[in-house]
């Protein structure tokens, strides 16, 4: 959700800290007679996540807070506090990304195409951590995760800007972290897709006629109506507002969206992926019809015989006439 500043004198500085939110959460949890493990089972999440949030060392997502309100019967008290806290008063984006982050703070609409990994605006905290940890140390990973989550808040507001995300199916197939992280990421996508300002559509791998861009890209519309095309290389952001470039990318995006699955069809596919990743991190194997038929034939050959084998008389060879 968007950052909301309290009026002078309306809220003390201490009440805007993660520490206070953690104390309030702990109070309601203990009043409900629940341990951290018991609350974690109801969320569901790891017990360590509850511990970090209560200690004020981790920023909770709004879906987490909403579930806590329901589990603890607090009548949205935690959510009301959550929206008044400026969770990211100081974040540092990489120098090459600062301009894009500034655009996100004022954009009225963002249309994005993403390949290989889930877009940053849709990532869970643990997915982002696993992604950044592949190439960064612990401190830089934590800093990058905080910066990424800070960008999400404005788009999570029901009155936030329109955000349309076209995900190449490779985003769902690429495993980041482990299977449990992926399963929770899928569940989060399904939650986000129900928001009034967010649409998620998948471009299936089988859509052979779809014209996919060579790289992930975003088309950002600013309040005055100006549009920018944004794309990335390894460590650099690229911007363009040239009319010819905008026209070409808008057409590419519109055609690709027409070839993508609908929002409901995409949700069904993501739901299927969620079911494939079992809670204990095991993937349900998939077989094509030919493999399944061959497996059944092999199993039939191995079935034990239920009747004793009776030797059949063999015909004697006929003697040749001489």
C-alpha positions in Angstrom: 0.0 0.0 0.0 1.1 3.6 -0.4 2.9 5.4 2.3 0.6 7.6 4.4 2.0 10.4 6.5 0.2 11.2 9.7 -0.7 14.7 10.5 1.6 16.6 12.9 0.8 15.6 16.4 -1.6 12.9 15.4 0.8 10.0 15.8 3.9 9.8 17.8 7.2 8.9 16.1 7.5 5.7 18.2 4.1 4.5 16.8 5.5 4.4 13.3 8.3 1.9 14.0 8.4 -1.8 13.1 9.2 -2.4 16.8 5.8 -1.1 17.9 4.0 -3.2 15.3 5.8 -6.2 16.6 4.9 -5.5 20.2 1.2 -5.1 19.2 1.2 -8.3 17.2 2.8 -10.2 20.2 0.2 -8.7 22.6 -2.7 -9.9 20.4 -1.2 -13.3 19.9 -0.6 -13.9 23.6 -4.1 -12.6 24.4 -5.4 -15.2 21.9 -3.4 -17.9 23.8 -1.4 -18.8 20.7 2.3 -19.6 20.5 4.4 -18.4 17.5 4.2 -21.9 16.1 0.4 -22.1 16.5 -0.1 -18.7 14.7 2.4 -19.7 12.0 0.3 -22.8 11.2 -2.8 -20.7 10.7 -1.1 -18.2 8.4 0.6 -20.5 7.1 4.3 -19.5 7.3 7.5 -20.4 9.1 7.6 -19.7 12.9 10.8 -17.6 12.3 8.8 -15.1 10.2 6.5 -14.5 13.2 9.6 -14.1 15.4 11.3 -11.6 13.1 8.2 -9.5 12.7 7.5 -9.4 16.5 11.2 -8.4 17.0 10.8 -5.6 14.4 13.4 -6.9 12.1 11.2 -7.9 9.2 8.5 -6.0 7.3 5.2 -7.9 7.1 3.2 -8.0 3.8 -0.3 -6.8 3.9 -1.6 -10.3 3.2 0.2 -11.5 6.3 -1.3 -8.7 8.4 -4.8 -9.4 7.0 -4.6 -13.1 7.9 -3.3 -12.3 11.4 -6.3 -10.0 12.0 -8.6 -12.9 11.0 -6.8 -15.5 13.0 -6.6 -13.3 16.2 -10.0 -11.7 15.9 -8.6 -8.2 16.1 -11.1 -6.5 13.8 -8.6 -5.1 11.4 -6.6 -3.4 14.2 -3.3 -4.6 12.8 -4.1 -3.6 9.3 -5.1 -0.1 10.4 -1.8 0.2 12.2 0.1 -1.3 9.2 -1.1 1.3 6.7 0.0 4.2 8.9 3.6 3.0 9.2 6.2 4.2 6.8 8.0 0.8 6.6 10.7 2.1 4.2 11.8 5.5 5.4 15.3 5.0 4.0 16.0 2.7 1.1 18.8 2.8 -1.5 18.2 1.6 -5.0 21.2 0.9 -7.3 22.2 4.1 -9.1 21.2 2.7 -12.5 17.7 1.9 -11.2 16.9 5.1 -9.3 15.1 6.7 -12.2 12.8 3.7 -12.7 12.0 3.7 -8.9 11.1 7.4 -9.1 8.8 6.7 -12.0 7.0 3.9 -10.0 6.3 6.4 -7.3 4.2 8.6 -9.6 3.1 6.3 -12.4 -0.6 6.0 -13.2 -0.2 2.7 -15.1 2.5 0.2 -15.8 2.3 -2.6 -18.4 5.1 -5.1 -18.1 6.3 -8.2 -19.9 8.6 -10.5 -18.0 10.6 -13.6 -18.8 12.5 -16.1 -16.7 11.7 -14.7 -13.2 8.7 -13.3 -11.4 8.6 -9.4 -11.8 9.9 -7.5 -8.8 6.5 -5.9 -8.2 5.0 -9.3 -7.7 7.7 -11.1 -5.7 7.4 -12.3 -2.1 10.1 -11.3 0.3 11.6 -14.8 0.5 11.6 -15.1 -3.3 13.4 -11.8 -3.7 15.9 -12.9 -1.0 16.7 -16.1 -2.8 17.0 -14.3 -6.1 19.4 -11.6 -4.8 21.4 -14.0 -2.7 22.5 -15.8 -5.9 24.9 -12.9 -6.7 25.1 -10.7 -3.6 26.3 -11.0 0.0 24.0 -11.0 3.0 24.1 -7.2 3.6 23.6 -6.2 0.0 20.9 -8.8 -0.4 19.0 -7.4 2.6 19.3 -3.9 1.2 18.1 -4.9 -2.3 15.1 -6.8 -0.8 14.0 -3.8 1.2 14.3 -1.5 -1.8 12.3 -3.9 -3.9 9.5 -4.3 -1.4 9.3 -0.6 -1.0 8.4 -0.3 -4.6 5.5 -2.7 -4.2 3.6 -0.8 -1.5 2.0 1.8 -3.8 0.7 -0.9 -6.2 -0.8 -3.0 -3.3 -3.1 -0.1 -2.4 -6.7 -0.8 -3.8 -6.5 2.8 -5.2 -3.0 2.2 -6.6 -2.0 2.5 -10.3 -3.1 0.0 -12.8 -0.5 -2.8 -13.2 -0.8 -5.4 -16.0 1.9 -8.1 -16.0 2.4 -10.5 -18.9 4.4 -13.4 -17.6 6.2 -15.7 -20.0 5.6 -19.3 -18.7 9.3 -19.5 -18.0 8.7 -17.2 -15.0 6.6 -20.0 -13.4 9.0 -22.8 -14.5 12.2 -21.3 -13.2 12.8 -22.4 -9.6 14.2 -19.7 -7.4 15.2 -20.9 -3.9 13.3 -24.1 -3.2 10.0 -25.7 -4.0 8.3 -24.3 -0.8 9.3 -20.8 -1.8 7.9 -21.3 -5.3 4.6 -22.7 -3.9 4.2 -19.6 -1.7 5.1 -17.4 -4.6 2.4 -19.0 -6.7 -0.2 -18.5 -3.9 0.9 -14.8 -3.6 0.3 -14.3 -7.4 -3.2 -15.7 -7.0 -3.8 -13.3 -4.2 -2.5 -10.3 -6.1 -4.5 -11.3 -9.2 -7.7 -10.7 -7.2 -6.9 -7.0 -6.6 -8.9 -4.5 -8.6 -5.8 -2.7 -10.1 -3.7 -5.8 -10.9 -4.0 -8.1 -13.9 -1.7 -11.1 -14.4 -1.7 -13.0 -17.6 0.6 -15.9 -18.7 2.0 -16.3 -22.2 2.1 -20.1 -22.5 5.1 -21.9 -23.8 2.9 -23.6 -26.4 1.9 -20.3 -28.0 4.3 -20.8 -30.9 2.8 -17.9 -32.8 3.3 -15.4 -30.1 6.0 -12.8 -30.8 7.9 -12.4 -27.6 10.3 -9.4 -27.1 14.0 -10.2 -26.8 14.0 -8.9 -23.3 11.7 -8.0 -20.4 10.2 -4.5 -20.8 7.8 -2.1 -19.2 5.6 0.7 -20.6 5.1 3.3 -17.9 2.5 6.1 -18.1 3.1 9.2 -16.0 0.4 11.6 -14.6 0.8 14.1 -17.4 0.1 11.4 -20.0 3.7 10.9 -21.1 4.8 7.3 -21.7 8.3 5.7 -21.4 9.6 2.3 -22.5 11.9 0.8 -20.0 14.1 -2.3 -20.4 17.2 -3.7 -18.7 20.6 -5.2 -19.5 22.8 -6.9 -16.9 23.4 -3.8 -14.9 21.8 -0.9 -16.7 18.4 0.5 -17.3 17.3 1.8 -20.7 14.6 4.5 -21.2 13.0 5.8 -24.4 10.1 8.1 -25.1 10.7 8.4 -28.8 7.4 8.2 -30.6 8.5 5.5 -33.0 9.9 3.3 -30.2 6.7 3.8 -28.1 4.5 2.9 -31.1 6.5 -0.3 -31.9 6.6 -1.5 -28.2 2.9 -0.7 -27.7 1.9 -2.7 -30.7 4.2 -5.6 -29.6 2.7 -5.5 -26.2 -0.9 -5.4 -27.3 -0.4 -8.3 -29.8 1.3 -10.4 -27.2 -1.4 -9.8 -24.7 -4.0 -11.0 -27.2 -2.0 -14.2 -27.6 -1.7 -14.7 -23.8 -4.1 -16.6 -21.6 -6.9 -14.7 -20.1 -6.7 -13.6 -16.5 -8.9 -16.4 -15.3 -7.1 -19.0 -17.5 -3.8 -17.7 -16.2 -5.1 -18.1 -12.6 -6.0 -21.7 -13.4 -2.5 -22.4 -14.7 -0.9 -20.8 -11.7 -3.2 -22.9 -9.4 -2.1 -26.1 -11.2 1.5 -25.1 -10.6 0.7 -24.5 -6.9 -0.7 -28.0 -6.6 2.3 -29.5 -8.3 4.6 -28.2 -5.6 3.7 -30.2 -2.6 4.1 -28.6 0.9 7.2 -30.7 1.6 9.0 -29.6 -1.5 8.3 -32.5 -3.8 7.1 -32.0 -7.3 4.3 -34.1 -8.7 5.8 -35.8 -11.7 4.1 -35.1 -15.1 3.9 -37.7 -17.9 2.7 -37.3 -21.4 0.1 -39.7 -22.6 2.6 -41.9 -24.5 4.8 -42.3 -21.4 1.7 -43.1 -19.3 0.6 -45.8 -21.7 4.0 -47.4 -21.8 4.2 -47.4 -18.0 0.8 -49.2 -17.8 2.0 -51.8 -20.2 5.1 -52.5 -18.1 3.0 -52.7 -15.0 0.6 -55.2 -16.7 3.6 -57.4 -17.6 4.7 -57.5 -14.0 1.3 -58.5 -12.6 1.5 -61.9 -10.8 -0.3 -64.7 -12.5 -3.4 -65.9 -10.6 -3.5 -69.4 -12.2 -0.9 -72.1 -12.2 0.9 -72.6 -15.5 -0.2 -75.9 -17.2 2.3 -77.3 -19.6 0.8 -77.7 -23.1 1.6 -80.7 -25.2 4.0 -80.0 -27.9 3.3 -81.6 -31.3 5.9 -84.1 -32.4 7.8 -83.3 -35.5 6.5 -85.1 -38.5 8.8 -87.6 -40.2 9.7 -86.8 -43.7 8.7 -89.3 -46.4 11.7 -91.0 -47.9 
